[in-house]
Amino acid sequence: MISGIIETVIGIALVVGVVRGIFRVVPQGSLGLIQRLGKFRREAPPGLIMKVPLIDSVQLVSTKSVTINLDPEPVITADNVSPVIDAYFIYQVVDAKNFTYEITNPELAIKNIVSATLRSEVGQRKLADVMIHREQINAKLRIDLDESTGSWGIRVVQASIRQVDLPKEMQQAMEAQKKADANKLASIEQAQGAKESAILEAEGAKQAAIAQAQGEQQAIVLRAEAARQARIMQAEGEATAIQRMAEAQAQAVRMVNQAVLDLAQDPATGWSEEKIRTVLQLKSLETLSAIGQSPSTKILLPAELQSLAGVMTAIQGLKD
């Protein structure tokens, strides 16, 4: 009974071993390399595959992308600064056969290539250029890795500098420089503000002086115009007075002449001494009136002829 069970178990184990030796499952995301007696025979895609037991062997190769982080490594720039570069790369197997048979330790090889490329590229640049043009260094990394790893059945998906750490002394120096630049900028802005304020103040004073001068000029013009108008009005008044005086004098002369003419033509009166004296007085008044038309002439009239009213009275007496 026991021996029968043992034989059954052994039979099942042999069957399982034979089945396992014939069939093999290649998982998704992997490729199977079938080797017969240690020699590559073919690649097997994901899924169930068959092989010859005890003769064929299957080696699984992952085709998934693999991320490798490089240890932070100090490098020297062209301006003798030693930043610490932290980089990484991602690769994927695209040829399982070459990956297995062409290189022993591909990850170490890729790390060495990345390290050498970083030292070469960073060593040709100054620190500021490294910080600004990091993408150019990343592109150079990908180009060099593609050239070197193409024959290994590997495709480099990405290679990038993740971080650039500066030495502590350099950080302190940069902070000091940044602070000095900030202070310089503040001083420049303060000086610029003071300059603009002074310019505005001077411009305001200039405008005020111009306005004051213009006001004084307008005041002078207005005063001169007022004085001119006053002189014009005074001259017009004097001219009017002179004109009226001349008209009055002319009227008086006409009246005197008419009185003399009437006295001379009056047949009722003879040429007595009184009549002749009256005519001479009237003619002297006419002469004085003509002389008095000159504005620079001063006339002293006789007491009996000091006013036009006296003349008119004398003429009226002659007529009566």
Secondary structure per residue as TSV (DSSP state, phi and psi in degrees):
chain	resnum	aa	ss	phi	psi
A	1	M	-	360.0	-52.0
A	2	I	H	-65.4	-42.0
A	3	S	H	-63.2	-32.9
A	4	G	H	-67.0	-40.8
A	5	I	H	-64.5	-41.8
A	6	I	H	-62.5	-42.0
A	7	E	H	-64.4	-39.0
A	8	T	H	-63.6	-46.5
A	9	V	H	-60.5	-43.1
A	10	I	H	-63.5	-38.5
A	11	G	H	-64.7	-43.2
A	12	I	H	-63.3	-42.7
A	13	A	H	-62.6	-38.9
A	14	L	H	-65.7	-40.7
A	15	V	H	-63.6	-45.4
A	16	V	H	-60.8	-43.3
A	17	G	H	-62.5	-41.8
A	18	V	H	-65.1	-43.3
A	19	V	H	-63.0	-43.7
A	20	R	H	-66.2	-32.5
A	21	G	H	-72.1	-23.7
A	22	I	H	-91.2	-40.8
A	23	F	E	-110.0	147.9
A	24	R	E	-149.2	141.6
A	25	V	E	-101.8	125.8
A	26	V	E	-99.3	116.3
A	27	P	-	-71.3	160.7
A	28	Q	T	-64.1	141.3
A	29	G	T	86.6	12.8
A	30	S	E	-140.8	162.3
A	31	L	E	-124.3	145.0
A	32	G	E	-103.1	131.2
A	33	L	E	-103.3	113.7
A	34	I	E	-92.5	122.8
A	35	Q	E	-116.7	133.9
A	36	R	E	-111.9	114.7
A	37	L	T	54.9	39.4
A	38	G	T	84.5	-0.2
A	39	K	E	-111.3	136.8
A	40	F	E	-61.3	133.7
A	41	R	E	-113.6	-51.2
A	42	R	E	-166.9	166.7
A	43	E	E	-95.8	143.6
A	44	A	E	-116.6	125.7
A	45	P	-	-73.4	171.7
A	46	P	S	-59.6	142.1
A	47	G	E	128.9	-166.1
A	48	L	E	-85.5	127.6
A	49	I	E	-125.2	161.1
A	50	M	E	-116.0	145.1
A	51	K	-	-145.6	166.0
A	52	V	-	-85.1	122.5
A	53	P	T	-60.5	143.4
A	54	L	T	66.9	-5.7
A	55	I	T	-114.3	-46.3
A	56	D	E	-94.4	144.7
A	57	S	E	-127.5	150.7
A	58	V	E	-118.8	127.5
A	59	Q	E	-114.2	124.3
A	60	L	E	-87.9	135.2
A	61	V	E	-124.7	123.7
A	62	S	E	-75.2	135.7
A	63	T	-	-106.0	12.9
A	64	K	S	-78.5	154.2
A	65	S	-	-69.3	139.1
A	66	V	E	-121.6	131.2
A	67	T	E	-102.8	127.4
A	68	I	E	-120.2	123.4
A	69	N	E	-93.3	129.9
A	70	L	-	-85.9	145.5
A	71	D	-	-65.9	138.2
A	72	P	-	-52.8	130.0
A	73	E	E	-131.8	128.1
A	74	P	E	-75.5	139.3
A	75	V	-	-131.2	166.5
A	76	I	-	-115.8	127.2
A	77	T	-	-85.8	176.8
A	78	A	T	-67.6	-24.4
A	79	D	T	-99.4	25.3
A	80	N	S	61.0	40.0
A	81	V	-	-106.9	145.6
A	82	S	-	-116.3	77.7
A	83	P	-	-77.0	160.2
A	84	V	E	-103.9	121.1
A	85	I	E	-96.9	128.7
A	86	D	E	-113.3	114.8
A	87	A	E	-130.5	168.5
A	88	Y	E	-150.6	164.2
A	89	F	E	-145.9	155.2
A	90	I	E	-125.3	129.9
A	91	Y	E	-131.5	164.1
A	92	Q	E	-144.6	139.4
A	93	V	E	-80.2	124.6
A	94	V	S	-114.1	-12.9
A	95	D	-	-138.8	98.1
A	96	A	H	-62.7	-34.4
A	97	K	H	-65.4	-52.5
A	98	N	H	-64.9	-37.7
A	99	F	H	-60.4	-34.9
A	100	T	H	-83.7	-36.0
A	101	Y	H	-106.9	-14.6
A	102	E	S	-95.1	-20.3
A	103	I	-	-147.2	146.3
A	104	T	S	-86.9	-50.4
A	105	N	-	-127.6	83.6
A	106	P	H	-64.8	-35.7
A	107	E	H	-63.3	-42.9
A	108	L	H	-64.1	-39.6
A	109	A	H	-63.1	-42.5
A	110	I	H	-65.7	-41.2
A	111	K	H	-58.0	-43.2
A	112	N	H	-64.6	-39.6
A	113	I	H	-64.6	-44.8
A	114	V	H	-61.9	-43.8
A	115	S	H	-62.7	-45.2
A	116	A	H	-65.1	-41.3
A	117	T	H	-65.3	-41.5
A	118	L	H	-62.4	-45.2
A	119	R	H	-61.8	-39.7
A	120	S	H	-68.9	-47.3
A	121	E	H	-69.3	-45.3
A	122	V	H	-68.0	-35.0
A	123	G	H	-66.3	-19.7
A	124	Q	T	-92.1	-3.2
A	125	R	S	-123.1	155.1
A	126	K	-	-80.9	164.7
A	127	L	H	-59.4	-43.4
A	128	A	H	-61.7	-38.1
A	129	D	H	-67.1	-37.8
A	130	V	H	-63.4	-41.0
A	131	M	H	-70.0	-34.7
A	132	I	H	-85.4	-44.0
A	133	H	-	-103.8	47.7
A	134	R	H	-65.4	-34.2
A	135	E	H	-66.3	-31.8
A	136	Q	H	-65.4	-38.3
A	137	I	H	-67.1	-39.3
A	138	N	H	-62.3	-41.2
A	139	A	H	-64.0	-40.0
A	140	K	H	-64.0	-38.1
A	141	L	H	-60.4	-46.9
A	142	R	H	-64.0	-39.8
A	143	I	H	-63.7	-47.8
A	144	D	H	-64.0	-39.3
A	145	L	H	-68.4	-39.5
A	146	D	H	-63.9	-40.0
A	147	E	H	-65.3	-35.9
A	148	S	H	-85.9	-34.6
A	149	T	H	-96.2	-2.2
A	150	G	G	-60.6	-38.4
A	151	S	G	-79.2	-7.0
A	152	W	G	-93.8	0.6
A	153	G	T	76.7	24.9
A	154	I	E	-120.3	139.3
A	155	R	E	-116.4	122.5
A	156	V	E	-81.6	114.0
A	157	V	E	-75.7	-42.1
A	158	Q	E	-158.2	144.5
A	159	A	E	-143.9	121.0
A	160	S	E	-145.9	151.9
A	161	I	E	-83.4	121.4
A	162	R	E	-86.3	-37.1
A	163	Q	E	-157.8	146.9
A	164	V	E	-122.3	110.5
A	165	D	E	-100.6	130.8
A	166	L	-	-91.5	153.0
A	167	P	-	-60.5	155.3
A	168	K	H	-59.0	-41.8
A	169	E	H	-62.6	-39.9
A	170	M	H	-67.2	-39.5
A	171	Q	H	-61.5	-43.1
A	172	Q	H	-63.5	-41.6
A	173	A	H	-63.9	-40.2
A	174	M	H	-68.4	-38.2
A	175	E	H	-63.5	-42.1
A	176	A	H	-63.8	-42.1
A	177	Q	H	-64.1	-41.5
A	178	K	H	-62.3	-42.4
A	179	K	H	-65.1	-42.2
A	180	A	H	-62.8	-40.8
A	181	D	H	-63.7	-40.0
A	182	A	H	-64.3	-43.0
A	183	N	H	-63.9	-40.7
A	184	K	H	-62.8	-44.0
A	185	L	H	-63.4	-40.6
A	186	A	H	-62.9	-41.5
A	187	S	H	-64.3	-41.3
A	188	I	H	-63.6	-44.7
A	189	E	H	-64.5	-38.8
A	190	Q	H	-64.7	-44.6
A	191	A	H	-63.4	-40.0
A	192	Q	H	-63.9	-40.3
A	193	G	H	-63.4	-43.4
A	194	A	H	-62.9	-39.7
A	195	K	H	-62.8	-47.6
A	196	E	H	-63.6	-38.5
A	197	S	H	-62.7	-44.8
A	198	A	H	-62.7	-40.1
A	199	I	H	-63.7	-44.4
A	200	L	H	-64.0	-40.4
A	201	E	H	-64.1	-45.1
A	202	A	H	-63.6	-39.6
A	203	E	H	-64.4	-40.1
A	204	G	H	-63.2	-43.5
A	205	A	H	-62.4	-39.6
A	206	K	H	-62.9	-46.4
A	207	Q	H	-63.1	-39.2
A	208	A	H	-63.8	-43.5
A	209	A	H	-63.3	-40.5
A	210	I	H	-63.8	-43.6
A	211	A	H	-63.3	-41.9
A	212	Q	H	-63.6	-45.0
A	213	A	H	-62.6	-41.5
A	214	Q	H	-64.3	-39.2
A	215	G	H	-62.9	-45.0
A	216	E	H	-62.9	-40.5
A	217	Q	H	-62.3	-44.1
A	218	Q	H	-65.0	-37.7
A	219	A	H	-62.8	-44.0
A	220	I	H	-60.5	-43.0
A	221	V	H	-63.1	-43.1
A	222	L	H	-65.4	-41.5
A	223	R	H	-63.6	-42.2
A	224	A	H	-63.5	-39.8
A	225	E	H	-66.4	-39.2
A	226	A	H	-64.3	-43.3
A	227	A	H	-62.6	-41.2
A	228	R	H	-62.9	-43.9
A	229	Q	H	-63.4	-37.9
A	230	A	H	-63.7	-43.7
A	231	R	H	-63.6	-39.5
A	232	I	H	-63.5	-44.9
A	233	M	H	-65.1	-40.0
A	234	Q	H	-63.7	-43.8
A	235	A	H	-64.2	-39.2
A	236	E	H	-65.3	-38.9
A	237	G	H	-63.9	-44.6
A	238	E	H	-63.5	-40.8
A	239	A	H	-63.5	-39.8
A	240	T	H	-64.6	-41.7
A	241	A	H	-63.7	-43.8
A	242	I	H	-62.3	-41.6
A	243	Q	H	-63.3	-43.3
A	244	R	H	-66.7	-37.9
A	245	M	H	-64.2	-41.7
A	246	A	H	-64.0	-39.4
A	247	E	H	-64.0	-41.8
A	248	A	H	-64.7	-41.7
A	249	Q	H	-63.8	-40.9
A	250	A	H	-63.7	-40.7
A	251	Q	H	-63.0	-39.5
A	252	A	H	-65.4	-41.6
A	253	V	H	-62.2	-41.0
A	254	R	H	-64.2	-40.4
A	255	M	H	-66.4	-39.9
A	256	V	H	-63.4	-46.6
A	257	N	H	-60.5	-42.0
A	258	Q	H	-65.4	-37.4
A	259	A	H	-67.5	-41.6
A	260	V	H	-62.7	-43.7
A	261	L	H	-62.6	-42.5
A	262	D	H	-65.8	-38.8
A	263	L	H	-67.7	-38.7
A	264	A	H	-70.1	-34.7
A	265	Q	H	-86.6	-1.9
A	266	D	-	-78.2	111.8
A	267	P	T	-76.1	-12.1
A	268	A	T	-78.9	-19.6
A	269	T	S	-112.6	140.5
A	270	G	-	-93.0	173.8
A	271	W	-	-84.9	77.8
A	272	S	-	-83.2	171.7
A	273	E	H	-62.3	-36.9
A	274	E	H	-66.9	-38.9
A	275	K	H	-67.9	-42.7
A	276	I	H	-64.0	-42.4
A	277	R	H	-62.1	-39.1
A	278	T	H	-65.0	-42.5
A	279	V	H	-63.6	-41.9
A	280	L	H	-63.9	-39.7
A	281	Q	H	-63.0	-41.0
A	282	L	H	-65.7	-40.6
A	283	K	H	-68.2	-37.1
A	284	S	H	-64.7	-34.9
A	285	L	H	-65.9	-37.8
A	286	E	H	-63.7	-41.0
A	287	T	H	-65.9	-43.9
A	288	L	H	-62.3	-36.1
A	289	S	H	-65.6	-39.8
A	290	A	H	-66.7	-40.1
A	291	I	H	-68.0	-35.1
A	292	G	T	-68.9	-9.4
A	293	Q	T	-68.7	-18.7
A	294	S	S	-78.2	129.0
A	295	P	T	-68.7	-17.7
A	296	S	T	-95.6	3.3
A	297	T	-	-100.6	134.3
A	298	K	-	-109.4	130.1
A	299	I	-	-119.3	133.8
A	300	L	-	-107.4	108.7
A	301	L	-	-82.7	151.4
A	302	P	-	-60.4	160.0
A	303	A	G	-62.0	-37.1
A	304	E	G	-78.7	-12.4
A	305	L	G	-122.5	37.0
A	306	Q	S	-79.5	-8.1
A	307	S	S	-145.6	156.6
A	308	L	H	-65.5	-26.3
A	309	A	H	-66.2	-38.3
A	310	G	H	-65.4	-40.6
A	311	V	H	-60.9	-46.9
A	312	M	H	-63.2	-34.2
A	313	T	H	-67.7	-42.5
A	314	A	H	-62.0	-43.6
A	315	I	H	-63.4	-42.8
A	316	Q	H	-62.5	-33.9
A	317	G	H	-69.4	-36.9
A	318	L	H	-64.1	-39.9
A	319	K	H	-65.6	-34.4
A	320	D	-	-74.5	360.0
